[in-house]
Amino acid sequence: MGDKKKAGALFVRLVSTAGTGFFYVKKKTKTLVTNQTKLEFRKFDPRVNCHVLFKEEKMK
């Protein structure tokens, strides 16, 4: 009964701009999907051992 999906939510990959291939998976809400905004976060990349910019790409 509690396993309902939220309409309009998507999963996206946040890929490191450092070129290491490291990525995070994030859920994108319905309001961000309709606005066509690309997510960008500054998060930790363990392969280069520092915080770098992560940009959104589609899930494969």
PDB file with one MODEL, atoms N, CA, C and O in Angstrom:
MODEL        1
ATOM      1  N   MET A   1       0.816  -1.191   0.000  1.00  0.00           N
ATOM      2  CA  MET A   1       0.000   0.000   0.000  1.00  0.00           C
ATOM      3  C   MET A   1       0.865   1.262   0.000  1.00  0.00           C
ATOM      4  O   MET A   1       0.478   2.267  -0.598  1.00  0.00           O
ATOM      5  N   GLY A   2       2.016   1.231   0.652  1.00  0.00           N
ATOM      6  CA  GLY A   2       2.854   2.418   0.727  1.00  0.00           C
ATOM      7  C   GLY A   2       3.886   2.516  -0.374  1.00  0.00           C
ATOM      8  O   GLY A   2       4.764   3.377  -0.321  1.00  0.00           O
ATOM      9  N   ASP A   3       3.800   1.644  -1.382  1.00  0.00           N
ATOM     10  CA  ASP A   3       4.792   1.623  -2.456  1.00  0.00           C
ATOM     11  C   ASP A   3       4.353   2.407  -3.681  1.00  0.00           C
ATOM     12  O   ASP A   3       4.655   2.013  -4.808  1.00  0.00           O
ATOM     13  N   LYS A   4       3.647   3.506  -3.479  1.00  0.00           N
ATOM     14  CA  LYS A   4       3.199   4.302  -4.621  1.00  0.00           C
ATOM     15  C   LYS A   4       4.342   5.182  -5.110  1.00  0.00           C
ATOM     16  O   LYS A   4       5.084   5.752  -4.311  1.00  0.00           O
ATOM     17  N   LYS A   5       4.477   5.287  -6.432  1.00  0.00           N
ATOM     18  CA  LYS A   5       5.481   6.170  -7.011  1.00  0.00           C
ATOM     19  C   LYS A   5       4.927   7.578  -7.098  1.00  0.00           C
ATOM     20  O   LYS A   5       3.735   7.769  -7.339  1.00  0.00           O
ATOM     21  N   LYS A   6       5.784   8.558  -6.903  1.00  0.00           N
ATOM     22  CA  LYS A   6       5.373   9.936  -7.094  1.00  0.00           C
ATOM     23  C   LYS A   6       5.391  10.249  -8.578  1.00  0.00           C
ATOM     24  O   LYS A   6       6.366   9.950  -9.267  1.00  0.00           O
ATOM     25  N   ALA A   7       4.332  10.843  -9.068  1.00  0.00           N
ATOM     26  CA  ALA A   7       4.228  11.143 -10.492  1.00  0.00           C
ATOM     27  C   ALA A   7       5.197  12.247 -10.875  1.00  0.00           C
ATOM     28  O   ALA A   7       5.267  13.279 -10.208  1.00  0.00           O
ATOM     29  N   GLY A   8       5.946  12.030 -11.949  1.00  0.00           N
ATOM     30  CA  GLY A   8       6.817  13.070 -12.463  1.00  0.00           C
ATOM     31  C   GLY A   8       8.221  13.061 -11.910  1.00  0.00           C
ATOM     32  O   GLY A   8       9.054  13.835 -12.382  1.00  0.00           O
ATOM     33  N   ALA A   9       8.527  12.233 -10.940  1.00  0.00           N
ATOM     34  CA  ALA A   9       9.879  12.189 -10.380  1.00  0.00           C
ATOM     35  C   ALA A   9      10.760  11.313 -11.264  1.00  0.00           C
ATOM     36  O   ALA A   9      10.340  10.243 -11.705  1.00  0.00           O
ATOM     37  N   LEU A  10      11.987  11.771 -11.519  1.00  0.00           N
ATOM     38  CA  LEU A  10      12.944  11.039 -12.340  1.00  0.00           C
ATOM     39  C   LEU A  10      14.242  10.864 -11.582  1.00  0.00           C
ATOM     40  O   LEU A  10      14.558  11.646 -10.686  1.00  0.00           O
ATOM     41  N   PHE A  11      14.990   9.842 -11.942  1.00  0.00           N
ATOM     42  CA  PHE A  11      16.331   9.674 -11.423  1.00  0.00           C
ATOM     43  C   PHE A  11      17.317  10.178 -12.469  1.00  0.00           C
ATOM     44  O   PHE A  11      17.176   9.878 -13.655  1.00  0.00           O
ATOM     45  N   VAL A  12      18.317  10.944 -12.033  1.00  0.00           N
ATOM     46  CA  VAL A  12      19.348  11.459 -12.932  1.00  0.00           C
ATOM     47  C   VAL A  12      20.715  11.135 -12.352  1.00  0.00           C
ATOM     48  O   VAL A  12      20.861  10.924 -11.148  1.00  0.00           O
ATOM     49  N   ARG A  13      21.718  11.098 -13.229  1.00  0.00           N
ATOM     50  CA  ARG A  13      23.098  10.889 -12.801  1.00  0.00           C
ATOM     51  C   ARG A  13      23.772  12.240 -12.673  1.00  0.00           C
ATOM     52  O   ARG A  13      23.631  13.093 -13.549  1.00  0.00           O
ATOM     53  N   LEU A  14      24.503  12.439 -11.587  1.00  0.00           N
ATOM     54  CA  LEU A  14      25.344  13.617 -11.428  1.00  0.00           C
ATOM     55  C   LEU A  14      26.782  13.151 -11.652  1.00  0.00           C
ATOM     56  O   LEU A  14      27.347  12.442 -10.820  1.00  0.00           O
ATOM     57  N   VAL A  15      27.366  13.552 -12.777  1.00  0.00           N
ATOM     58  CA  VAL A  15      28.677  13.066 -13.193  1.00  0.00           C
ATOM     59  C   VAL A  15      29.735  14.114 -12.859  1.00  0.00           C
ATOM     60  O   VAL A  15      29.518  15.310 -13.056  1.00  0.00           O
ATOM     61  N   SER A  16      30.869  13.663 -12.356  1.00  0.00           N
ATOM     62  CA  SER A  16      31.960  14.539 -11.965  1.00  0.00           C
ATOM     63  C   SER A  16      32.560  15.243 -13.174  1.00  0.00           C
ATOM     64  O   SER A  16      32.780  14.621 -14.213  1.00  0.00           O
ATOM     65  N   THR A  17      32.826  16.540 -13.040  1.00  0.00           N
ATOM     66  CA  THR A  17      33.469  17.300 -14.111  1.00  0.00           C
ATOM     67  C   THR A  17      34.985  17.127 -14.071  1.00  0.00           C
ATOM     68  O   THR A  17      35.686  17.643 -14.942  1.00  0.00           O
ATOM     69  N   ALA A  18      35.502  16.405 -13.068  1.00  0.00           N
ATOM     70  CA  ALA A  18      36.937  16.153 -12.990  1.00  0.00           C
ATOM     71  C   ALA A  18      37.374  15.080 -13.987  1.00  0.00           C
ATOM     72  O   ALA A  18      38.569  14.858 -14.182  1.00  0.00           O
ATOM     73  N   GLY A  19      36.396  14.413 -14.621  1.00  0.00           N
ATOM     74  CA  GLY A  19      36.713  13.414 -15.626  1.00  0.00           C
ATOM     75  C   GLY A  19      37.066  12.050 -15.063  1.00  0.00           C
ATOM     76  O   GLY A  19      37.666  11.232 -15.759  1.00  0.00           O
ATOM     77  N   THR A  20      36.705  11.790 -13.819  1.00  0.00           N
ATOM     78  CA  THR A  20      37.042  10.510 -13.198  1.00  0.00           C
ATOM     79  C   THR A  20      36.013   9.435 -13.491  1.00  0.00           C
ATOM     80  O   THR A  20      36.298   8.251 -13.312  1.00  0.00           O
ATOM     81  N   GLY A  21      34.833   9.814 -13.934  1.00  0.00           N
ATOM     82  CA  GLY A  21      33.770   8.853 -14.175  1.00  0.00           C
ATOM     83  C   GLY A  21      32.928   8.569 -12.948  1.00  0.00           C
ATOM     84  O   GLY A  21      31.968   7.803 -13.028  1.00  0.00           O
ATOM     85  N   PHE A  22      33.262   9.167 -11.815  1.00  0.00           N
ATOM     86  CA  PHE A  22      32.493   8.974 -10.592  1.00  0.00           C
ATOM     87  C   PHE A  22      31.166   9.720 -10.709  1.00  0.00           C
ATOM     88  O   PHE A  22      31.119  10.819 -11.262  1.00  0.00           O
ATOM     89  N   PHE A  23      30.078   9.121 -10.186  1.00  0.00           N
ATOM     90  CA  PHE A  23      28.770   9.760 -10.280  1.00  0.00           C
ATOM     91  C   PHE A  23      27.926   9.471  -9.050  1.00  0.00           C
ATOM     92  O   PHE A  23      28.147   8.489  -8.342  1.00  0.00           O
ATOM     93  N   TYR A  24      26.963  10.337  -8.810  1.00  0.00           N
ATOM     94  CA  TYR A  24      25.923  10.158  -7.802  1.00  0.00           C
ATOM     95  C   TYR A  24      24.605   9.999  -8.532  1.00  0.00           C
ATOM     96  O   TYR A  24      24.463  10.477  -9.657  1.00  0.00           O
ATOM     97  N   VAL A  25      23.630   9.334  -7.909  1.00  0.00           N
ATOM     98  CA  VAL A  25      22.279   9.232  -8.454  1.00  0.00           C
ATOM     99  C   VAL A  25      21.376  10.064  -7.565  1.00  0.00           C
ATOM    100  O   VAL A  25      21.394   9.932  -6.341  1.00  0.00           O
ATOM    101  N   LYS A  26      20.581  10.927  -8.196  1.00  0.00           N
ATOM    102  CA  LYS A  26      19.723  11.849  -7.465  1.00  0.00           C
ATOM    103  C   LYS A  26      18.316  11.792  -8.047  1.00  0.00           C
ATOM    104  O   LYS A  26      18.151  11.603  -9.252  1.00  0.00           O
ATOM    105  N   LYS A  27      17.299  11.954  -7.200  1.00  0.00           N
ATOM    106  CA  LYS A  27      15.930  12.014  -7.663  1.00  0.00           C
ATOM    107  C   LYS A  27      15.589  13.469  -7.985  1.00  0.00           C
ATOM    108  O   LYS A  27      15.809  14.364  -7.170  1.00  0.00           O
ATOM    109  N   LYS A  28      15.053  13.687  -9.175  1.00  0.00           N
ATOM    110  CA  LYS A  28      14.676  15.022  -9.622  1.00  0.00           C
ATOM    111  C   LYS A  28      13.160  15.143  -9.497  1.00  0.00           C
ATOM    112  O   LYS A  28      12.433  14.312 -10.043  1.00  0.00           O
ATOM    113  N   THR A  29      12.670  16.158  -8.792  1.00  0.00           N
ATOM    114  CA  THR A  29      11.244  16.293  -8.516  1.00  0.00           C
ATOM    115  C   THR A  29      10.474  16.796  -9.726  1.00  0.00           C
ATOM    116  O   THR A  29      11.061  17.244 -10.711  1.00  0.00           O
ATOM    117  N   LYS A  30       9.163  16.716  -9.638  1.00  0.00           N
ATOM    118  CA  LYS A  30       8.284  17.079 -10.744  1.00  0.00           C
ATOM    119  C   LYS A  30       8.452  18.545 -11.146  1.00  0.00           C
ATOM    120  O   LYS A  30       8.407  18.861 -12.335  1.00  0.00           O
ATOM    121  N   THR A  31       8.644  19.440 -10.184  1.00  0.00           N
ATOM    122  CA  THR A  31       8.768  20.860 -10.514  1.00  0.00           C
ATOM    123  C   THR A  31      10.048  21.135 -11.290  1.00  0.00           C
ATOM    124  O   THR A  31      10.044  21.971 -12.194  1.00  0.00           O
ATOM    125  N   LEU A  32      11.141  20.455 -10.961  1.00  0.00           N
ATOM    126  CA  LEU A  32      12.392  20.648 -11.694  1.00  0.00           C
ATOM    127  C   LEU A  32      12.338  20.016 -13.075  1.00  0.00           C
ATOM    128  O   LEU A  32      12.988  20.496 -14.003  1.00  0.00           O
ATOM    129  N   VAL A  33      11.566  18.940 -13.220  1.00  0.00           N
ATOM    130  CA  VAL A  33      11.431  18.285 -14.526  1.00  0.00           C
ATOM    131  C   VAL A  33      10.693  19.192 -15.485  1.00  0.00           C
ATOM    132  O   VAL A  33      11.078  19.306 -16.648  1.00  0.00           O
ATOM    133  N   THR A  34       9.632  19.845 -15.017  1.00  0.00           N
ATOM    134  CA  THR A  34       8.845  20.697 -15.904  1.00  0.00           C
ATOM    135  C   THR A  34       9.566  21.998 -16.236  1.00  0.00           C
ATOM    136  O   THR A  34       9.309  22.582 -17.288  1.00  0.00           O
ATOM    137  N   ASN A  35      10.458  22.467 -15.373  1.00  0.00           N
ATOM    138  CA  ASN A  35      11.200  23.702 -15.633  1.00  0.00           C
ATOM    139  C   ASN A  35      12.391  23.502 -16.557  1.00  0.00           C
ATOM    140  O   ASN A  35      12.993  24.478 -17.005  1.00  0.00           O
ATOM    141  N   GLN A  36      12.744  22.240 -16.853  1.00  0.00           N
ATOM    142  CA  GLN A  36      13.876  21.904 -17.716  1.00  0.00           C
ATOM    143  C   GLN A  36      15.198  22.455 -17.180  1.00  0.00           C
ATOM    144  O   GLN A  36      16.081  22.808 -17.962  1.00  0.00           O
ATOM    145  N   THR A  37      15.342  22.534 -15.848  1.00  0.00           N
ATOM    146  CA  THR A  37      16.586  23.017 -15.255  1.00  0.00           C
ATOM    147  C   THR A  37      17.536  21.851 -15.040  1.00  0.00           C
ATOM    148  O   THR A  37      17.123  20.781 -14.592  1.00  0.00           O
ATOM    149  N   LYS A  38      18.805  22.056 -15.359  1.00  0.00           N
ATOM    150  CA  LYS A  38      19.830  21.032 -15.143  1.00  0.00           C
ATOM    151  C   LYS A  38      20.386  21.204 -13.734  1.00  0.00           C
ATOM    152  O   LYS A  38      20.674  22.320 -13.301  1.00  0.00           O
ATOM    153  N   LEU A  39      20.533  20.098 -13.033  1.00  0.00           N
ATOM    154  CA  LEU A  39      21.069  20.143 -11.676  1.00  0.00           C
ATOM    155  C   LEU A  39      22.589  20.241 -11.719  1.00  0.00           C
ATOM    156  O   LEU A  39      23.243  19.612 -12.550  1.00  0.00           O
ATOM    157  N   GLU A  40      23.134  21.035 -10.816  1.00  0.00           N
ATOM    158  CA  GLU A  40      24.576  21.132 -10.618  1.00  0.00           C
ATOM    159  C   GLU A  40      24.829  21.212  -9.122  1.00  0.00           C
ATOM    160  O   GLU A  40      24.235  22.033  -8.423  1.00  0.00           O
ATOM    161  N   PHE A  41      25.707  20.360  -8.643  1.00  0.00           N
ATOM    162  CA  PHE A  41      26.058  20.349  -7.230  1.00  0.00           C
ATOM    163  C   PHE A  41      27.566  20.296  -7.091  1.00  0.00           C
ATOM    164  O   PHE A  41      28.263  19.761  -7.953  1.00  0.00           O
ATOM    165  N   ARG A  42      28.056  20.846  -6.013  1.00  0.00           N
ATOM    166  CA  ARG A  42      29.469  20.737  -5.673  1.00  0.00           C
ATOM    167  C   ARG A  42      29.562  19.690  -4.576  1.00  0.00           C
ATOM    168  O   ARG A  42      29.205  19.938  -3.424  1.00  0.00           O
ATOM    169  N   LYS A  43      30.054  18.502  -4.959  1.00  0.00           N
ATOM    170  CA  LYS A  43      30.102  17.369  -4.043  1.00  0.00           C
ATOM    171  C   LYS A  43      31.490  16.761  -4.038  1.00  0.00           C
ATOM    172  O   LYS A  43      32.349  17.126  -4.840  1.00  0.00           O
ATOM    173  N   PHE A  44      31.699  15.820  -3.114  1.00  0.00           N
ATOM    174  CA  PHE A  44      33.001  15.194  -2.937  1.00  0.00           C
ATOM    175  C   PHE A  44      33.224  14.088  -3.957  1.00  0.00           C
ATOM    176  O   PHE A  44      32.370  13.219  -4.130  1.00  0.00           O
ATOM    177  N   ASP A  45      34.364  14.117  -4.630  1.00  0.00           N
ATOM    178  CA  ASP A  45      34.773  13.058  -5.548  1.00  0.00           C
ATOM    179  C   ASP A  45      35.943  12.318  -4.905  1.00  0.00           C
ATOM    180  O   ASP A  45      37.045  12.862  -4.826  1.00  0.00           O
ATOM    181  N   PRO A  46      35.720  11.072  -4.440  1.00  0.00           N
ATOM    182  CA  PRO A  46      36.776  10.356  -3.720  1.00  0.00           C
ATOM    183  C   PRO A  46      37.973   9.969  -4.592  1.00  0.00           C
ATOM    184  O   PRO A  46      39.051   9.692  -4.067  1.00  0.00           O
ATOM    185  N   ARG A  47      37.798   9.947  -5.894  1.00  0.00           N
ATOM    186  CA  ARG A  47      38.907   9.563  -6.772  1.00  0.00           C
ATOM    187  C   ARG A  47      39.957  10.659  -6.895  1.00  0.00           C
ATOM    188  O   ARG A  47      41.126  10.363  -7.142  1.00  0.00           O
ATOM    189  N   VAL A  48      39.560  11.929  -6.727  1.00  0.00           N
ATOM    190  CA  VAL A  48      40.535  13.028  -6.725  1.00  0.00           C
ATOM    191  C   VAL A  48      40.687  13.625  -5.333  1.00  0.00           C
ATOM    192  O   VAL A  48      41.485  14.539  -5.127  1.00  0.00           O
ATOM    193  N   ASN A  49      39.911  13.100  -4.367  1.00  0.00           N
ATOM    194  CA  ASN A  49      39.988  13.478  -2.959  1.00  0.00           C
ATOM    195  C   ASN A  49      39.733  14.969  -2.723  1.00  0.00           C
ATOM    196  O   ASN A  49      40.414  15.599  -1.913  1.00  0.00           O
ATOM    197  N   CYS A  50      38.743  15.532  -3.438  1.00  0.00           N
ATOM    198  CA  CYS A  50      38.346  16.923  -3.197  1.00  0.00           C
ATOM    199  C   CYS A  50      36.931  17.149  -3.725  1.00  0.00           C
ATOM    200  O   CYS A  50      36.355  16.289  -4.391  1.00  0.00           O
ATOM    201  N   HIS A  51      36.383  18.324  -3.415  1.00  0.00           N
ATOM    202  CA  HIS A  51      35.061  18.687  -3.886  1.00  0.00           C
ATOM    203  C   HIS A  51      35.163  19.256  -5.300  1.00  0.00           C
ATOM    204  O   HIS A  51      35.996  20.120  -5.574  1.00  0.00           O
ATOM    205  N   VAL A  52      34.310  18.763  -6.190  1.00  0.00           N
ATOM    206  CA  VAL A  52      34.269  19.240  -7.573  1.00  0.00           C
ATOM    207  C   VAL A  52      32.815  19.427  -7.983  1.00  0.00           C
ATOM    208  O   VAL A  52      31.900  19.011  -7.273  1.00  0.00           O
ATOM    209  N   LEU A  53      32.614  20.051  -9.124  1.00  0.00           N
ATOM    210  CA  LEU A  53      31.280  20.280  -9.653  1.00  0.00           C
ATOM    211  C   LEU A  53      30.758  19.006 -10.315  1.00  0.00           C
ATOM    212  O   LEU A  53      31.472  18.373 -11.092  1.00  0.00           O
ATOM    213  N   PHE A  54      29.530  18.634 -10.014  1.00  0.00           N
ATOM    214  CA  PHE A  54      28.858  17.506 -10.626  1.00  0.00           C
ATOM    215  C   PHE A  54      27.697  18.038 -11.446  1.00  0.00           C
ATOM    216  O   PHE A  54      26.891  18.820 -10.943  1.00  0.00           O
ATOM    217  N   LYS A  55      27.602  17.621 -12.719  1.00  0.00           N
ATOM    218  CA  LYS A  55      26.539  18.076 -13.606  1.00  0.00           C
ATOM    219  C   LYS A  55      25.618  16.920 -13.959  1.00  0.00           C
ATOM    220  O   LYS A  55      26.019  15.757 -13.974  1.00  0.00           O
ATOM    221  N   GLU A  56      24.366  17.278 -14.243  1.00  0.00           N
ATOM    222  CA  GLU A  56      23.334  16.284 -14.529  1.00  0.00           C
ATOM    223  C   GLU A  56      23.477  15.680 -15.916  1.00  0.00           C
ATOM    224  O   GLU A  56      23.761  16.376 -16.891  1.00  0.00           O
ATOM    225  N   GLU A  57      23.273  14.360 -15.984  1.00  0.00           N
ATOM    226  CA  GLU A  57      23.138  13.628 -17.230  1.00  0.00           C
ATOM    227  C   GLU A  57      21.983  12.662 -17.073  1.00  0.00           C
ATOM    228  O   GLU A  57      21.592  12.341 -15.951  1.00  0.00           O
ATOM    229  N   LYS A  58      21.436  12.198 -18.176  1.00  0.00           N
ATOM    230  CA  LYS A  58      20.351  11.233 -18.120  1.00  0.00           C
ATOM    231  C   LYS A  58      20.866   9.868 -17.679  1.00  0.00           C
ATOM    232  O   LYS A  58      22.025   9.522 -17.909  1.00  0.00           O
ATOM    233  N   MET A  59      19.980   9.094 -17.038  1.00  0.00           N
ATOM    234  CA  MET A  59      20.309   7.723 -16.670  1.00  0.00           C
ATOM    235  C   MET A  59      20.333   6.864 -17.928  1.00  0.00           C
ATOM    236  O   MET A  59      19.522   7.068 -18.831  1.00  0.00           O
ATOM    237  N   LYS A  60      21.239   5.920 -17.996  1.00  0.00           N
ATOM    238  CA  LYS A  60      21.316   5.027 -19.154  1.00  0.00           C
ATOM    239  C   LYS A  60      20.436   3.820 -18.935  1.00  0.00           C
ATOM    240  O   LYS A  60      20.361   2.945 -19.798  1.00  0.00           O
TER     241      LYS A  60
ENDMDL
END
